Amino acid sequence: MGQKDVTERILEAHNDVFADIVNGLLFGGRPVIAAEDLEEQAPRSCPPLCT
């Protein structure tokens, strides 16, 4: 299972793959989010009140 998670994270790090996933799952395949509109963000940890 660990290898699959690593592979998914690597693929999702590519803007075009991530945009395809989001458009497919949330928007029924309509091209709402474009890869070129996405930008890299630093990972954030959960705030202290997060459960």
Steps between C-alpha positions, in 0.01 A plus 500: 500500500784741571626496140154589364480802729841623385404455135172686551675791670758524223227503233283749690798734525474555123257784433352341188428172680356677804277720281374192312419322828312798645315574178402136464385445857345836587384641168399193302796535263434864407830692475433744787854497644793546263847369585659835419278673760639286783804592706711311750419555867709410801346215700330610820455307816169484681435792741491417873117491510473262205363156583 
